[in-house]
Amino acid sequence: MQILGIESSCDETGVAIYRESAGITAHQLYSQVKLHGEYGGVVPELASRDHVRKTIPLIKAALSEAKCQPQDITAIAYTQGPGLIGALLVGATIAKSLGVAWNKPTIGIHHLEGHLLAPMLEENAPEYPFLALLVSGGHTMLVDVQALGAYQIIGESIDDAAGEAFDKTAKIMGLDYPGGPLLAKLAEQGDDSEKRFPRPMTDRPGLDFSFSGLKTFAANRIAAANVDGQEPSGQASANIARAFQEAVVDTLAIKCKRALKQTGRKRLVVAGGVSANLKLREQLAELMAQMGGEVFYPRHEYCTDNGAMIAYAGYCQYKSDKLDVGHEIKVYPRWPLSEAV
């Protein structure tokens, strides 16, 4: 069995092939970072056009990498949502068209389920049940995962996601797009002389997140460091970056600890773009060691949007007989994970 996976939810075109007996046999990824960098953020129309240009060549490259032909593909999985509607339509249209041309079934995949299952591609894969922290530019949520398709959201962001707060703060600091990873890199040069940043919503019960106020606090500290219209010094910027990152990481760790105690889980899965953050990985590893549990991550290339996670999720759905019916093209720009089962 071989599943072709297509990811096109935002600004990265990902194509991969998952083979039941061998795992991922092809992984192709094209990032639009340079395209959108000029504008300081993703331009949806440009993203859609670039997916049109890149998806078919990447599919051809993936087939060549996996040394297989279209007739060897069992089914085609694609990201059905959530995401940018134009970008989603490109991937869905191509998947459905190939399904007709190759006489193969298609499988619409929830983008967040793809991230959630990405650690399953590692040699040390977690067993069900587990607690999942999905943390990216668009989403921050805690999910109690009882089994494949059995997902209960027990906490989520009520405004900016953690990755979004990273990117917006980096933009205020004058860092290039995408700024989150650059801010994390700058934080490595900081010291602890900067004023302590708040850990939002940790002084009250509950598992929800809020990072909008933290972003505003950072903006005020950046403005305070701007003397006589001059940009903050390199060290001042690094100190602010460090204080901001520590606040985000501490907040995520505190909420994870609460959720682990509430659910009784001993396994923690961390996925999404921010899961690549080294400070977050270090702190959550310490937390799980203290709690006698274990933490699982996807490898770095599977943290951001990619076709491998869609191909694997497609394999899981195919095994569960969850296939698209008919040739109608449907995408869901807003699609709660709880409704994907």
Solvent accessible surface area in square Angstrom, and as a share of the most:
residue,aa,sasa,rsa
1,M,73,0.33
2,Q,21,0.09
3,I,0,0.00
4,L,0,0.00
5,G,0,0.00
6,I,1,0.00
7,E,0,0.00
8,S,0,0.00
9,S,4,0.02
10,C,38,0.23
11,D,19,0.10
12,E,27,0.12
13,T,0,0.00
14,G,0,0.00
15,V,0,0.00
16,A,0,0.00
17,I,0,0.00
18,Y,23,0.09
19,R,69,0.25
20,E,74,0.33
21,S,104,0.67
22,A,64,0.50
23,G,20,0.19
24,I,43,0.22
25,T,34,0.20
26,A,1,0.00
27,H,41,0.18
28,Q,42,0.19
29,L,70,0.35
30,Y,76,0.29
31,S,47,0.30
32,Q,1,0.00
33,V,53,0.30
34,K,191,0.81
35,L,56,0.28
36,H,0,0.00
37,G,30,0.29
38,E,144,0.64
39,Y,122,0.46
40,G,26,0.25
41,G,23,0.22
42,V,48,0.28
43,V,46,0.26
44,P,73,0.46
45,E,97,0.44
46,L,42,0.21
47,A,0,0.00
48,S,16,0.10
49,R,128,0.47
50,D,7,0.03
51,H,0,0.00
52,V,91,0.52
53,R,134,0.49
54,K,61,0.26
55,T,0,0.00
56,I,66,0.34
57,P,71,0.45
58,L,24,0.12
59,I,5,0.03
60,K,135,0.57
61,A,38,0.30
62,A,0,0.00
63,L,20,0.10
64,S,82,0.53
65,E,81,0.36
66,A,8,0.06
67,K,181,0.77
68,C,8,0.05
69,Q,102,0.45
70,P,39,0.24
71,Q,130,0.58
72,D,63,0.33
73,I,1,0.01
74,T,36,0.21
75,A,0,0.00
76,I,0,0.00
77,A,0,0.00
78,Y,1,0.00
79,T,1,0.01
80,Q,21,0.09
81,G,0,0.00
82,P,12,0.08
83,G,28,0.27
84,L,51,0.25
85,I,101,0.51
86,G,25,0.24
87,A,0,0.00
88,L,0,0.00
89,L,72,0.36
90,V,18,0.11
91,G,2,0.02
92,A,1,0.00
93,T,56,0.33
94,I,24,0.12
95,A,0,0.00
96,K,12,0.05
97,S,61,0.39
98,L,27,0.13
99,G,7,0.06
100,V,87,0.50
101,A,78,0.60
102,W,53,0.19
103,N,136,0.70
104,K,41,0.18
105,P,46,0.29
106,T,10,0.06
107,I,2,0.01
108,G,17,0.16
109,I,0,0.00
110,H,3,0.01
111,H,15,0.07
112,L,5,0.03
113,E,4,0.02
114,G,0,0.00
115,H,5,0.02
116,L,1,0.00
117,L,1,0.00
118,A,0,0.00
119,P,1,0.00
120,M,30,0.13
121,L,27,0.13
122,E,38,0.17
123,E,182,0.82
124,N,95,0.48
125,A,39,0.30
126,P,7,0.04
127,E,122,0.55
128,Y,76,0.29
129,P,47,0.29
130,F,0,0.00
131,L,0,0.00
132,A,0,0.00
133,L,0,0.00
134,L,3,0.02
135,V,0,0.00
136,S,16,0.10
137,G,39,0.38
138,G,53,0.51
139,H,54,0.24
140,T,3,0.02
141,M,12,0.05
142,L,0,0.00
143,V,0,0.00
144,D,11,0.06
145,V,0,0.00
146,Q,93,0.42
147,A,43,0.34
148,L,62,0.31
149,G,14,0.14
150,A,39,0.30
151,Y,19,0.07
152,Q,98,0.44
153,I,46,0.24
154,I,34,0.17
155,G,2,0.02
156,E,77,0.34
157,S,25,0.16
158,I,111,0.56
159,D,65,0.34
160,D,14,0.08
161,A,3,0.03
162,A,0,0.00
163,G,5,0.05
164,E,53,0.24
165,A,0,0.00
166,F,9,0.04
167,D,52,0.27
168,K,74,0.31
169,T,0,0.00
170,A,0,0.00
171,K,129,0.54
172,I,77,0.39
173,M,26,0.12
174,G,63,0.61
175,L,50,0.25
176,D,108,0.56
177,Y,48,0.18
178,P,43,0.27
179,G,4,0.04
180,G,8,0.08
181,P,91,0.57
182,L,78,0.39
183,L,0,0.00
184,A,21,0.16
185,K,125,0.53
186,L,31,0.16
187,A,4,0.03
188,E,115,0.51
189,Q,117,0.52
190,G,10,0.10
191,D,58,0.30
192,D,119,0.62
193,S,85,0.55
194,E,32,0.15
195,K,117,0.50
196,R,169,0.62
197,F,1,0.00
198,P,58,0.37
199,R,32,0.12
200,P,23,0.14
201,M,34,0.15
202,T,24,0.14
203,D,128,0.66
204,R,128,0.47
205,P,127,0.80
206,G,43,0.41
207,L,12,0.06
208,D,53,0.27
209,F,0,0.00
210,S,16,0.10
211,F,0,0.00
212,S,35,0.22
213,G,47,0.45
214,L,1,0.01
215,K,38,0.16
216,T,71,0.41
217,F,48,0.20
218,A,0,0.00
219,A,28,0.21
220,N,92,0.47
221,R,68,0.25
222,I,17,0.08
223,A,66,0.51
224,A,65,0.50
225,A,31,0.24
226,N,53,0.27
227,V,96,0.55
228,D,130,0.67
229,G,66,0.63
230,Q,123,0.55
231,E,134,0.60
232,P,20,0.13
233,S,70,0.45
234,G,58,0.55
235,Q,89,0.39
236,A,29,0.23
237,S,21,0.13
238,A,1,0.01
239,N,13,0.07
240,I,3,0.01
241,A,0,0.00
242,R,74,0.27
243,A,10,0.08
244,F,0,0.00
245,Q,14,0.06
246,E,50,0.22
247,A,0,0.00
248,V,1,0.00
249,V,2,0.01
250,D,34,0.17
251,T,0,0.00
252,L,0,0.00
253,A,9,0.07
254,I,64,0.32
255,K,1,0.00
256,C,0,0.00
257,K,81,0.34
258,R,68,0.25
259,A,0,0.00
260,L,3,0.02
261,K,135,0.57
262,Q,119,0.53
263,T,33,0.19
264,G,54,0.52
265,R,52,0.19
266,K,117,0.50
267,R,68,0.25
268,L,0,0.00
269,V,0,0.00
270,V,0,0.00
271,A,0,0.00
272,G,1,0.01
273,G,27,0.26
274,V,20,0.12
275,S,0,0.00
276,A,28,0.22
277,N,18,0.09
278,L,117,0.58
279,K,68,0.29
280,L,0,0.00
281,R,44,0.16
282,E,94,0.42
283,Q,43,0.19
284,L,0,0.00
285,A,47,0.36
286,E,93,0.42
287,L,14,0.07
288,M,4,0.02
289,A,79,0.61
290,Q,144,0.64
291,M,44,0.20
292,G,63,0.60
293,G,23,0.22
294,E,80,0.36
295,V,26,0.15
296,F,13,0.06
297,Y,36,0.14
298,P,2,0.01
299,R,100,0.36
300,H,97,0.43
301,E,85,0.38
302,Y,6,0.02
303,C,0,0.00
304,T,56,0.33
305,D,22,0.11
306,N,0,0.00
307,G,0,0.00
308,A,0,0.00
309,M,0,0.00
310,I,0,0.00
311,A,0,0.00
312,Y,31,0.12
313,A,0,0.00
314,G,0,0.00
315,Y,30,0.11
316,C,13,0.08
317,Q,17,0.08
318,Y,58,0.22
319,K,115,0.49
320,S,52,0.33
321,D,122,0.63
322,K,96,0.40
323,L,69,0.35
324,D,42,0.22
325,V,145,0.83
326,G,50,0.48
327,H,138,0.62
328,E,118,0.53
329,I,69,0.35
330,K,97,0.41
331,V,21,0.12
332,Y,83,0.31
333,P,51,0.32
334,R,222,0.81
335,W,41,0.14
336,P,67,0.42
337,L,1,0.00
338,S,59,0.38
339,E,117,0.52
340,A,22,0.17
341,V,97,0.56
